[in-house]
Amino acid sequence: MEKDRVRAALLHWYDAHGRTLAWRSPPGAPAPDPYRVWLSEVMLQQTTTPHATPYFERFTARWPTVSDLAVAEDAEVMAAWAGLGYYARARNLLACARAVAERHGGVFPDTEAELLALPGVGAYTAAAVAAIAFGRPSNVVDGNVERVVARLFAVETPLPVAKPELRRLAGRLVDEDRPGDWAQALMDLGATVCRPGRPVCDRCPLPSWCAGFQSGAPERYPVRPAKTARPHRTGVAWVLRDAHGRVGLVQRPEKGLLGGMLGLPTSDWSGTATPPQAPAATGWREAGAVEHVFTHFSLTLTVLEGVGDADLLWTEPEAALKALPTVFRKALERALG
């Protein structure tokens, strides 16, 4: 593949068509604040850009620097994260911010190796921050880049086995020239043109070099194994109100699903035969059920509501709706009618 011509064509396209994003500097402009790059990359893991953007804007308004975030209360950050999912990321976010503040004086290190040494920072995030914030020629490979590379080279190996091969092929296109713009150009091409299922090849700057396009079936790349059925689980969520109309919440254990988040009292979701233990002895009324899909399983949660007293965190309903993760917010909304 003609590396220089491919790079020139894609960077020219990016200069004209790159997305305007809250955390991004325009093509050719000075590099953005490393804090903003890092925060956006953490938020965008398993989350769409439209969904992550308002969270990013709220976080940077409330905690404008990594040092500000480092001294934030855990509960405040977890509540602000509610709705973004994958809550271990929020705990890692705080751990990383505090490490940058304590070990590096509030300044992000500028090499992949040093970034990788920070809590919760993996290979992709380290490469992205190094390239975009510091101009390092790092090999930045996310799902969008994997798809672009799989089509460019018509890689027949199915995912996830193909990941090392795709990373190696992507690395062949990395260069000292505009590494941050190059990484973002690949991401934008995958997000807006080389899309899953239906690539818009007539808008692509790279058809002359794309083996997938020349095959006549670019959409078959990357090759994926047959899907397996997602397991289904069931559970119960209790919405207990006190005499003042407040809702009883619990703090979930630090380890495990939705760790450290506020939640409704709930049964086990593993499908065991053990009868669920209600948080209070009262007359419970069934308010219906809600459905939620996690990465590895789907869940049907039966919602029971009642009035009583228990050793819970009593919270006004409006505040609870803002602080709860999506699955519990759905359950509370169902109980509130």
C-alpha positions, 0 to 999 in steps of 0.5 A: 500500500502507498503509505504516503498517498493514503495518508495525504488523501485521508488527512486532506479529507479530515481537514475538510470533513473532520467532526467538531467535538467538545474535546477536540482542537480543529485540524492543524490547531495546537493540541488540546488539553491532555485532561480533556483528551483523557476524560473524553477517551474514558467516557467514550469507551462503550459509549456513543459520542452524542451520549458522552458529550453532555457528560463531558461538558458537565464534568469539565464545567464542574471540574475544569482541571485534573487537579479539581477532579482529583479532590472531588468526593467519590460520591459526587463523581459517581453521581455525575457519572450515572447513566454513562454505564461501566461504572468501574470507569468512574472509579478508575477516573478518580484513581487516575486523576489523583495519581496525576495530581500526586505523582506528576504535580497535576500535569499528565505525563507525555509518553505512552509508557508513563501514561500506561503506568497510571491507574485505569489507563490501558493501551488504547487510552495511553496511545490516544492521549500520547498522539492527540495531546502530545503529538507522539507517533502512537498507534491508536486503534479503537473499534472504528480504526479496526473496521477501517483497517480490516476493509483497507486490507480485506482481512479475512481473520475473524474478530477478535482473533484478528485484533493483533493483525489489525493493530500491526497493519494500522501501525504501518500507516503511523508517521511522525507527521500530524499523529494526532490528526491522523488518529482522529482522521481514522476515527472520523472516517470509521464513524461517519463513512466507513460505518458498520453494515453500510459504508458510504464508499462514494464519500470515502477518500481511500477507495483506490487503496481499499481492498474491501471496496475493490472486492465488491463487498466491503461490508463483510469486513471485519469478519465476525464469528457467529453471535451467541445468545445473550443470557437472560436474568431476572430480579426484584427491585424494591421502591420503599417510600417513607412518610415524607415521600422520600425514596430509600436507596443503598450504596452498592458494594465497591466490587462488582456490577455498578460498584460503588453506585447508589441503587435501589434495594434489589435481589440477587440477579443470578437466578438462584432459587433463594427467596429475595429478602425485602428491605422492610416488612410492609405491604408491597405492591407490584408496579410492573417490570422493566427491561435492561440490557448489560454487556453480558446479559439482559435483565427483567426487573420486577418493581415492588413499591411500598411505604415503611421504614428501614435503614436506608439512604433516604433521598428525595425522588427528584434527586434519586432520579438524577443520581441512579444508574439507568437500570434503577432509574427505570425502576424508580420511574415505573414505581412513581408512575 
